[in-house]
């Protein structure tokens, strides 16, 4: 259980070392019994091995219990942290998890002067899907669209559900051309009918590229949402690109 579920942490390593030591002590007793007879390992008699074996046994009972509890606590902590940053339905990032990821990528943008692009994705007529097919089918559609988006992304990309039927994708070190290509793949993939008996649905996508570290998360989200609203107004099932932000005016010294 420790090998399968334990985290790569000091508590798991310490528990493994204790298990190996305990195995070594028991194996030594077995070998002594085989080669020297039962008298050599008789715990009712007095001898150096008997003393070591009994001391190790009492010591290990305490340490193994404490170390296994530490392994279980670490595992529980990891599960709780993961659940606090993941959407329970689609198993993609939630707002909190996405904000943490964005902060790391924003620091990289500031340090290396790269670019990153955000996609704002919204299902078209999702209320109609719920009304016609039921909320259970609507939930399955949300899970499906999250899976479709995930398959179109790279390992370094991130997708989050921002509530309802809206998804946000963060593409680190990615310009507009590459982001538009990814958005087109998503648009085409969700149009494929008949996946797991789900109703046919489409999405609208807004794209916003960030090249300046002066822009924050709210700023690029607002631009991506404006592009998304433009896609909705122009007929849905399409992609729109947001305009670049206007840099703030800087005072020129006299």
C-alpha positions as CSV (number, residue, x, y, z in Angstrom):
1,X,0.0,0.0,0.0
2,X,2.8,2.4,0.8
3,X,4.5,1.6,-2.5
4,X,1.3,2.0,-4.5
5,X,-0.3,5.0,-2.8
6,X,2.6,6.7,-0.9
7,X,4.0,10.0,-2.1
8,X,7.6,10.6,-2.9
9,X,8.2,12.1,0.5
10,X,10.4,11.6,3.5
11,X,7.7,9.8,5.4
12,X,7.3,7.1,2.7
13,X,11.1,6.6,2.4
14,X,11.4,6.3,6.2
15,X,8.6,3.8,6.4
16,X,10.2,1.8,3.6
17,X,13.6,1.7,5.4
18,X,11.9,0.5,8.6
19,X,10.1,-2.2,6.7
20,X,13.4,-3.4,5.2
21,X,15.1,-3.4,8.6
22,X,12.2,-5.4,10.1
23,X,12.4,-7.8,7.2
24,X,16.1,-8.2,7.7
25,X,15.7,-9.0,11.4
26,X,13.0,-11.6,10.7
27,X,15.0,-13.1,7.9
28,X,18.1,-13.4,10.1
29,X,16.1,-15.2,12.7
30,X,14.8,-17.6,10.1
31,X,18.3,-18.4,8.8
32,X,19.6,-19.0,12.3
33,X,16.8,-21.4,12.9
34,X,17.5,-23.3,9.7
35,X,21.3,-23.6,10.2
36,X,21.7,-23.7,14.0
37,X,18.4,-25.2,15.2
38,X,15.5,-23.8,17.2
39,X,17.5,-23.3,20.4
40,X,19.5,-20.5,18.8
41,X,16.3,-18.4,18.3
42,X,14.3,-19.5,21.3
43,X,13.0,-16.2,22.8
44,X,12.5,-17.8,26.2
45,X,16.3,-18.2,26.6
46,X,18.9,-15.5,27.2
47,X,21.3,-14.6,24.5
48,X,22.6,-11.7,22.4
49,X,20.3,-12.4,19.4
50,X,17.2,-12.9,21.6
51,X,17.9,-9.5,23.2
52,X,18.4,-7.8,19.9
53,X,15.4,-9.4,18.3
54,X,13.1,-8.4,21.2
55,X,14.4,-4.9,21.4
56,X,14.0,-4.4,17.6
57,X,10.5,-5.9,17.7
58,X,9.3,-3.5,20.4
59,X,11.1,-0.5,18.8
60,X,9.6,-1.3,15.3
61,X,6.1,-1.6,16.6
62,X,6.2,2.0,17.7
63,X,8.1,3.4,14.7
64,X,6.2,1.5,12.0
65,X,2.9,2.7,13.5
66,X,4.1,6.4,13.6
67,X,5.7,6.3,10.1
68,X,2.6,4.6,8.5
69,X,0.4,7.3,10.0
70,X,2.7,9.9,8.6
71,X,2.5,8.2,5.1
72,X,-1.3,8.2,5.4
73,X,-1.5,11.8,6.5
74,X,0.7,12.9,3.6
75,X,-1.5,11.0,1.2
76,X,-4.6,12.6,2.6
77,X,-3.0,16.0,2.4
78,X,-2.2,15.5,-1.3
79,X,-5.8,14.3,-2.0
80,X,-7.3,17.3,-0.3
81,X,-4.9,19.7,-2.1
82,X,-5.8,18.1,-5.4
83,X,-9.6,18.3,-4.7
84,X,-9.3,22.0,-3.7
85,X,-7.8,22.9,-7.1
86,X,-9.9,20.5,-9.4
87,X,-13.4,20.8,-10.7
88,X,-15.3,17.8,-9.2
89,X,-17.3,17.1,-12.4
90,X,-14.8,17.4,-15.2
91,X,-11.6,16.9,-13.2
92,X,-9.9,19.9,-14.8
93,X,-8.6,22.9,-12.9
94,X,-11.0,25.2,-11.1
95,X,-10.6,28.9,-10.6
96,X,-8.2,28.5,-7.6
97,X,-6.0,25.9,-9.4
98,X,-5.9,28.0,-12.5
99,X,-4.9,31.2,-10.6
100,X,-2.0,29.3,-9.1
101,X,-0.9,28.0,-12.5
102,X,-1.2,31.5,-14.1
103,X,0.9,33.0,-11.3
104,X,3.7,30.7,-12.1
105,X,3.5,31.2,-15.9
106,X,3.2,35.0,-15.4
107,X,6.4,34.9,-13.4
108,X,8.1,33.0,-16.3
109,X,6.7,35.6,-18.8
110,X,8.2,38.4,-16.7
111,X,11.5,36.7,-16.4
112,X,12.0,35.4,-19.9
113,X,9.9,38.0,-21.9
114,X,7.9,35.3,-23.7
115,X,4.3,35.3,-24.7
116,X,1.3,33.3,-23.6
117,X,-2.2,33.0,-25.0
118,X,-5.6,32.3,-23.4
119,X,-8.6,30.7,-24.9
120,X,-12.1,31.4,-23.5
121,X,-14.4,28.6,-24.6
122,X,-18.1,28.5,-24.0
123,X,-20.7,25.9,-25.1
124,X,-23.3,27.2,-27.5
125,X,-27.0,26.9,-26.4
126,X,-26.1,24.8,-23.4
127,X,-29.3,25.7,-21.6
128,X,-31.2,24.1,-24.6
129,X,-29.2,20.9,-24.1
130,X,-30.2,20.8,-20.4
131,X,-33.9,21.6,-21.2
132,X,-34.2,19.0,-24.1
133,X,-32.0,16.2,-22.8
134,X,-31.9,16.7,-19.0
135,X,-29.2,17.9,-16.6
136,X,-27.5,14.4,-16.5
137,X,-26.9,14.6,-20.2
138,X,-25.7,18.2,-19.8
139,X,-23.1,17.0,-17.2
140,X,-21.9,14.4,-19.6
141,X,-21.5,17.0,-22.3
142,X,-19.4,19.1,-19.9
143,X,-17.2,16.1,-19.2
144,X,-16.9,15.4,-22.9
145,X,-15.9,18.9,-23.9
146,X,-13.3,19.0,-21.1
147,X,-11.9,15.7,-22.5
148,X,-11.9,17.0,-26.1
149,X,-10.1,20.2,-25.1
150,X,-7.5,18.2,-23.1
151,X,-6.7,15.9,-26.1
152,X,-6.1,19.0,-28.3
153,X,-3.5,20.5,-25.8
154,X,0.1,19.9,-25.1
155,X,1.4,18.6,-21.8
156,X,2.5,22.1,-20.9
157,X,-0.9,23.6,-21.5
158,X,-3.6,24.0,-18.9
159,X,-7.4,23.9,-19.0
160,X,-9.9,25.0,-16.3
161,X,-13.6,25.2,-15.8
162,X,-14.7,28.6,-14.7
163,X,-18.2,27.5,-13.7
164,X,-21.3,26.7,-15.8
165,X,-20.3,25.9,-19.4
166,X,-17.2,28.1,-19.6
167,X,-13.7,26.8,-20.0
168,X,-10.4,28.6,-20.0
169,X,-7.2,27.4,-21.6
170,X,-3.8,28.8,-20.9
171,X,-1.1,28.2,-23.5
172,X,2.3,29.1,-22.2
173,X,5.1,30.3,-24.6
174,X,2.5,30.4,-27.4
175,X,1.7,33.1,-29.9
176,X,-1.5,33.9,-31.7
177,X,-0.8,31.7,-34.8
178,X,-0.2,28.5,-32.7
179,X,-3.1,29.3,-30.4
180,X,-5.5,29.8,-33.4
181,X,-4.4,26.4,-34.7
182,X,-5.2,24.8,-31.4
183,X,-8.6,26.6,-31.2
184,X,-9.5,25.3,-34.7
185,X,-8.6,21.7,-33.6
186,X,-10.9,22.1,-30.6
187,X,-13.7,23.6,-32.8
188,X,-13.5,20.7,-35.3
189,X,-13.3,18.0,-32.6
190,X,-16.4,19.0,-30.7
191,X,-18.4,19.1,-33.9
192,X,-18.0,15.4,-34.4
193,X,-21.5,13.8,-33.8
194,X,-22.4,10.7,-31.9
195,X,-19.7,10.5,-29.2
196,X,-21.1,8.2,-26.6
197,X,-24.6,8.9,-27.6
198,X,-24.3,12.6,-26.7
199,X,-26.3,15.3,-28.6
200,X,-24.4,17.3,-31.2
201,X,-23.0,20.6,-29.7
202,X,-20.6,23.4,-30.7
203,X,-18.5,25.9,-28.9
204,X,-17.5,29.5,-29.4
205,X,-13.9,30.5,-28.7
206,X,-12.2,33.9,-27.8
207,X,-8.5,34.2,-28.0
208,X,-6.3,36.8,-26.2
209,X,-2.5,36.9,-26.3
210,X,-0.4,38.4,-23.5
211,X,3.1,39.7,-24.3
212,X,3.5,42.1,-21.5
213,X,4.0,41.2,-17.8
214,X,2.2,44.4,-16.9
215,X,-1.1,42.8,-17.7
216,X,-2.7,40.7,-14.9
217,X,-5.0,37.8,-15.0
218,X,-8.2,39.9,-14.9
219,X,-7.0,41.9,-17.8
220,X,-6.3,39.0,-20.2
221,X,-9.5,37.2,-19.0
222,X,-11.5,40.3,-19.8
223,X,-10.0,40.5,-23.3
224,X,-10.6,36.8,-24.0
225,X,-14.2,37.1,-22.8
226,X,-14.7,40.1,-25.1
227,X,-13.5,38.1,-28.0
228,X,-15.8,35.2,-26.9
229,X,-18.8,37.6,-26.8
230,X,-17.9,38.8,-30.2
231,X,-17.9,35.2,-31.5
232,X,-21.4,34.7,-29.9
233,X,-22.7,37.8,-31.5
234,X,-21.4,36.8,-34.9
235,X,-23.3,33.5,-35.0
236,X,-21.5,31.2,-32.5
237,X,-19.5,28.1,-33.5
238,X,-16.5,30.3,-34.4
239,X,-13.3,31.8,-33.2
240,X,-12.6,35.5,-32.6
241,X,-9.3,37.1,-31.6
242,X,-9.1,40.0,-29.1
243,X,-7.2,43.2,-29.8
244,X,-3.9,43.7,-28.1
245,X,-4.1,45.9,-24.9
246,X,-3.2,49.6,-25.2
247,X,0.0,50.1,-23.2
248,X,-0.3,52.7,-20.4
249,X,1.1,56.2,-21.1
250,X,4.4,56.9,-19.5
251,X,5.4,60.3,-18.3
252,X,8.2,61.9,-20.2
253,X,10.7,63.8,-18.1
254,X,10.9,67.5,-19.0
